[in-house]
């Protein structure tokens, strides 16, 4: 029976259900990518037009970050998560049974809009966890997200081969309903602290939370840059592998995504290190590894083994920084955790889009060497941003300890 969330802490079973729910939700955004040809053939849509399916899903996701995630700071998060889950199942069924383009496109936009339940789950997990285990809780949920993102394409292709593209969404709808039932049993009620904020005020407060806190802005910029690097790699990878001398099929290329699941390991480990006060140095070491991974990835034309090792290092480092970023952010403004996650993920989305666009341009002009240079450049910029945030933290700590006038310009939240 669900009960009020009065005492911090969550059981291992609850953490596991959080992770699985997050993975199932985020996978809904990525199922369509390997199914576009089948969708286009089914509806008689031109290949150029069917790409709108992916675009509408991402637009819906972006709108959800801005307009739905902030509700987690104003409403009972348990009820919000359950309602989002039920509506997601409805949207998935609509797509699975769609007979017109209008229903297909509207359903995909709704899937993206409701997939932001992932961010509500992250904020809820951080709230339920004891302060000394916040990073561990975030890492557990992020592990589910990593697995969901990287397994989605492979699972979609497999299910489509067995029962057609509609079977993918019908199966996801059924699994979503099962997950909603489990969440209804394990999630405690969680009423937000007393707040005078209205919904419009909560939405407007998101940019202010970042503009008034240099540490939060720095973590957002890190998210933008690491996911630009991450997206540049995964967007461009299909281009050299599908061409000669490799000539790999899409299914075979999709298997490389499973290698990236090593990032799920990093998510848990990075969260534990952040709980020990090692968030800054976990970030710095991970960014160095991210930069080094591109030296391995650049060897793609001559070594598949180097590519595989590079993928593992890339995913480990990106997920380690991602979890550390969220752990630090959610410790700064406990009363606005949902809004912080929503705002942070806007940086993530911008970085992902930037990396994808830049990678295709780089490949067309300079081949894989151009993509590798681009990814390494994003990684190097992230290292520079991190060094500035490290410097800011040192200056603020010294100013505050000495009670000097310069302390006034430092963030009032903790200095993690």
C-alpha positions in Angstrom: 0.0 0.0 0.0 1.4 3.4 -0.9 2.1 5.8 1.9 3.4 9.3 2.6 7.0 9.8 1.8 8.0 11.0 5.2 11.3 9.2 5.8 14.2 9.3 3.3 15.3 6.1 1.8 14.0 3.6 -0.8 14.2 -0.1 -0.9 16.3 -1.9 -3.6 13.0 -3.1 -5.2 11.7 0.4 -5.4 15.0 1.6 -6.9 14.8 -1.2 -9.5 11.3 -0.4 -10.4 12.2 3.2 -10.8 15.1 2.2 -13.2 12.9 -0.1 -15.3 10.1 2.5 -15.5 12.6 5.1 -16.7 14.1 2.8 -19.2 10.7 1.8 -20.7 9.7 5.5 -20.9 12.8 6.8 -22.6 12.8 3.9 -25.1 9.5 5.1 -26.5 11.4 8.1 -27.9 13.8 6.0 -29.9 11.8 3.1 -31.2 10.8 4.9 -34.4 14.3 5.5 -35.7 14.8 2.0 -37.2 11.1 1.7 -38.2 10.8 4.7 -40.4 11.0 2.8 -43.7 8.2 0.4 -42.6 6.0 3.2 -41.4 6.5 5.1 -44.7 5.6 2.0 -46.7 2.5 1.3 -44.5 1.1 4.8 -44.9 2.4 5.5 -48.4 4.4 8.5 -47.0 7.5 9.8 -48.8 10.8 9.0 -46.9 11.5 12.8 -46.5 8.1 13.3 -44.8 8.2 10.3 -42.5 11.2 11.8 -40.8 8.6 14.2 -39.1 7.8 11.3 -36.8 11.2 11.7 -35.1 11.0 15.5 -35.2 7.5 15.6 -33.6 8.6 13.2 -30.9 11.5 15.4 -30.0 9.4 18.6 -30.1 6.9 16.9 -27.8 9.7 15.9 -25.4 11.0 19.5 -25.3 7.6 20.9 -24.5 7.2 18.3 -21.8 10.4 19.4 -20.1 9.1 23.0 -20.0 5.4 22.5 -19.2 5.0 19.1 -17.5 8.2 18.5 -15.4 7.7 21.6 -13.2 4.4 20.1 -12.0 6.6 17.7 -9.9 7.3 20.6 -7.6 3.7 21.5 -7.2 1.7 18.2 -7.2 1.8 14.8 -5.6 4.6 13.1 -7.7 3.1 9.7 -7.3 -0.2 10.8 -8.9 1.6 12.7 -11.6 3.8 9.7 -12.6 0.8 7.3 -12.7 -1.3 9.7 -14.8 1.6 10.2 -17.2 2.1 6.4 -17.4 -1.6 5.8 -18.2 -1.7 8.6 -20.9 1.6 7.2 -22.4 -0.2 3.8 -22.8 -3.1 5.5 -24.5 -0.7 7.3 -26.9 1.2 4.1 -27.7 -2.1 2.3 -28.4 -3.1 5.2 -30.7 0.1 4.8 -32.7 -0.1 1.0 -32.8 -3.6 1.2 -34.3 -3.3 4.4 -36.3 -4.9 4.3 -39.8 -4.2 7.9 -40.8 -1.1 10.1 -40.9 -2.8 12.6 -38.6 -3.3 10.1 -35.8 0.3 8.7 -36.3 1.9 12.2 -36.0 -0.3 13.3 -33.1 0.4 10.0 -31.3 4.2 10.3 -31.7 4.1 13.9 -30.4 2.1 12.8 -27.4 4.6 9.9 -26.8 7.4 12.5 -26.7 5.5 14.9 -24.5 4.7 12.2 -21.9 8.2 10.5 -21.9 9.4 13.3 -19.6 8.0 11.1 -16.8 11.7 10.0 -16.7 12.7 13.4 -15.3 9.9 13.3 -12.7 11.2 9.8 -11.6 14.8 11.2 -11.3 13.6 14.0 -9.0 11.4 11.7 -7.0 14.3 9.2 -6.5 16.5 12.0 -5.3 13.8 13.1 -2.9 13.2 9.7 -1.4 16.9 8.9 -1.0 18.8 9.9 2.1 21.2 12.8 1.4 24.2 10.6 1.6 22.7 8.2 -1.0 21.3 10.8 -3.4 23.9 10.1 -6.1 23.4 6.4 -5.8 19.7 6.7 -6.3 20.1 9.0 -9.3 22.7 6.6 -10.7 20.3 3.7 -10.4 17.6 5.5 -12.4 20.1 6.7 -15.0 21.3 3.2 -15.5 17.7 2.3 -16.6 17.7 5.3 -18.9 21.0 4.3 -20.5 19.8 0.8 -21.1 16.5 2.0 -22.5 18.1 4.4 -25.0 20.7 1.9 -26.2 18.5 -1.1 -26.4 15.5 0.6 -28.0 16.7 0.4 -31.6 17.7 -3.2 -31.3 14.5 -4.3 -29.6 12.4 -2.3 -32.1 14.1 -4.0 -35.0 13.7 -7.5 -33.4 10.0 -7.0 -32.6 9.3 -5.5 -36.0 10.9 -8.5 -37.7 8.6 -10.8 -35.7 5.3 -8.8 -35.9 5.7 -5.6 -37.9 6.3 -2.1 -36.6 2.9 -1.8 -34.9 3.9 -4.7 -32.6 6.6 -2.5 -31.1 4.2 0.1 -29.9 1.5 -2.5 -28.8 4.1 -4.3 -26.7 5.4 -1.1 -25.2 1.8 -0.1 -24.3 1.2 -3.4 -22.5 4.5 -3.2 -20.6 3.7 0.4 -19.7 0.4 -0.6 -18.1 2.1 -3.3 -16.1 4.7 -0.8 -14.9 2.0 1.7 -13.9 0.4 -1.0 -11.8 3.7 -1.7 -10.1 4.4 2.0 -9.5 1.0 2.4 -8.0 1.9 -0.2 -5.4 5.4 1.0 -4.5 5.4 4.8 -4.9 4.6 6.7 -1.7 2.5 9.8 -1.8 4.7 12.9 -2.0 3.1 16.2 -1.5 5.4 19.2 -2.2 6.4 21.6 0.5 4.2 24.6 1.1 4.8 26.9 -1.8 3.2 30.2 -3.0 4.3 29.4 -6.5 1.5 29.1 -9.1 2.1 26.9 -12.2 2.9 29.9 -14.4 5.4 31.2 -11.8 7.0 27.7 -11.5 7.6 27.6 -15.3 9.0 31.1 -15.3 11.3 30.3 -12.4 13.3 27.7 -14.4 15.6 30.2 -16.2 16.0 32.2 -13.0 17.2 29.1 -11.1 20.1 28.8 -13.5 20.8 32.5 -14.2 21.3 33.1 -10.5 23.5 30.1 -9.8 26.8 29.9 -11.8 27.4 26.3 -10.6 24.1 25.2 -12.1 24.8 27.0 -15.4 28.2 25.3 -15.5 26.7 21.9 -15.0 24.2 22.7 -17.7 26.9 23.7 -20.1 28.8 20.5 -19.3 25.6 18.5 -20.2 25.3 20.4 -23.5 28.9 19.6 -24.5 29.2 16.0 -23.4 25.9 15.1 -25.2 27.0 17.0 -28.3 30.1 14.8 -28.3 27.9 11.7 -27.6 25.4 12.5 -30.3 28.0 13.4 -32.9 29.4 9.8 -32.5 26.1 7.9 -32.6 24.6 10.0 -35.4 27.6 9.6 -37.7 28.6 6.0 -36.9 26.2 4.5 -39.4 27.8 6.4 -42.3 31.2 4.8 -42.4 30.0 1.4 -41.2 27.3 1.1 -43.9 29.8 2.0 -46.6 32.7 0.0 -48.0 34.9 -1.6 -46.9 32.5 -2.6 -44.0 29.1 -2.7 -45.6 27.4 -3.6 -42.4 23.6 -4.0 -42.2 21.5 -1.7 -39.9 20.9 -4.7 -37.6 24.7 -5.3 -37.3 25.4 -1.6 -36.7 22.7 -1.6 -34.0 24.6 -4.2 -32.1 27.3 -1.6 -31.4 24.7 0.2 -29.3 24.6 -2.8 -26.9 28.3 -2.3 -26.2 27.5 1.1 -24.9 25.5 -0.4 -22.1 28.7 -0.3 -20.1 27.6 3.3 -19.4 25.0 1.8 -17.0 27.8 0.6 -14.8 29.4 4.1 -14.8 26.1 5.7 -13.8 25.9 3.7 -10.5 29.6 4.1 -9.7 29.6 7.8 -10.4 26.6 8.4 -8.1 28.3 6.6 -5.2 31.5 8.8 -5.7 29.3 12.0 -5.8 27.8 10.9 -2.4 31.3 10.8 -1.0 31.9 14.4 -2.0 34.1 13.5 -5.0 31.7 14.9 -7.7 34.2 17.5 -9.0 37.0 15.1 -9.5 34.8 12.4 -10.9 33.7 14.9 -13.5 37.3 16.0 -14.3 38.6 12.4 -14.7 35.6 11.4 -16.7 36.0 14.3 -19.1 39.7 13.4 -19.6 38.5 9.8 -20.5 35.9 11.3 -22.9 38.6 13.2 -24.7 40.9 10.1 -24.8 38.0 8.0 -26.2 38.1 10.0 -29.4 41.7 8.9 -30.0 40.4 5.4 -30.1 37.3 6.2 -32.1 39.3 8.0 -34.7 40.9 4.6 -35.5 37.6 3.3 -37.0 38.9 3.0 -40.6 41.6 0.6 -39.5 40.4 -1.1 -36.3 37.0 -2.3 -35.2 38.5 -3.4 -31.8 39.7 0.2 -31.1 36.2 1.3 -32.0 34.6 -1.1 -29.5 36.9 0.0 -26.7 36.3 3.6 -27.6 32.6 3.1 -27.4 32.9 1.7 -23.9 35.1 4.6 -22.7 32.9 7.2 -24.4 29.7 5.9 -22.8 31.3 5.3 -19.4 32.6 8.9 -19.3 29.4 10.6 -20.6 27.2 8.8 -18.1 29.5 9.4 -15.2 29.4 13.2 -15.9 25.6 13.1 -16.5 24.9 11.4 -13.1 27.4 13.7 -11.2 25.8 16.7 -12.8 22.3 15.7 -11.6 23.5 14.8 -8.1 25.1 18.2 -7.7 22.2 20.1 -9.1 19.6 18.3 -7.0 21.5 19.0 -3.8 21.4 22.8 -4.4 17.7 23.6 -4.5 15.7 20.8 -2.9 12.4 22.7 -3.2 12.8 22.9 -7.0 14.2 19.5 -8.0 11.7 18.9 -10.9 12.3 22.3 -12.4 16.1 21.9 -12.1 15.9 18.6 -13.9 13.7 20.0 -16.6 16.0 23.0 -17.2 19.1 20.8 -17.1 17.6 18.5 -19.8 17.0 21.4 -22.0 20.8 21.8 -22.1 21.0 18.1 -22.9 18.5 18.4 -25.8 20.3 21.3 -27.3 23.6 19.5 -27.1 22.2 16.4 -28.7 20.7 18.3 -31.6 23.9 20.3 -32.1 26.0 17.2 -32.1 23.8 15.4 -34.6 23.7 18.3 -37.1 27.4 19.2 -36.8 28.4 15.5 -37.2 26.6 15.0 -40.5 28.2 18.3 -41.8 31.6 17.2 -40.6 31.4 13.8 -42.2 30.3 15.2 -45.6 33.2 17.6 -45.6 36.0 15.6 -43.9 34.9 12.1 -43.4 35.3 10.2 -40.2 38.4 12.3 -39.3 36.2 15.4 -39.3 33.7 13.7 -37.0 36.5 12.6 -34.6 38.0 16.1 -34.6 34.5 17.5 -33.8 33.8 15.1 -31.0 37.3 15.8 -29.5 36.6 19.5 -29.8 33.4 19.2 -27.8 35.2 17.2 -25.2 38.0 19.7 -24.9 35.5 22.5 -24.4 33.8 20.5 -21.7 37.2 20.2 -19.9 37.7 23.9 -20.1 34.2 24.6 -18.7 34.9 22.1 -15.8 38.2 23.9 -15.0 36.3 27.2 -14.7 33.6 25.7 -12.4 36.4 24.2 -10.3 38.0 27.6 -10.1 34.6 29.2 -9.2 34.1 26.7 -6.4 37.5 27.3 -4.9 37.1 31.1 -5.0 33.6 30.9 -3.4 34.8 28.5 -0.7 37.8 30.8 0.2 35.6 33.9 0.1 32.9 32.4 2.3 35.4 31.0 4.8 37.1 34.3 5.1 33.7 36.2 5.2 34.9 38.6 2.5 32.8 40.9 0.4 33.4 38.7 -2.7 31.4 35.9 -1.1 28.3 37.9 -1.9 28.7 37.0 -5.6 28.8 33.3 -4.9 25.7 31.0 -5.0 23.9 30.6 -1.7 23.4 26.9 -2.1 26.0 24.3 -1.1 29.3 24.5 -2.9 29.6 20.9 -4.1 
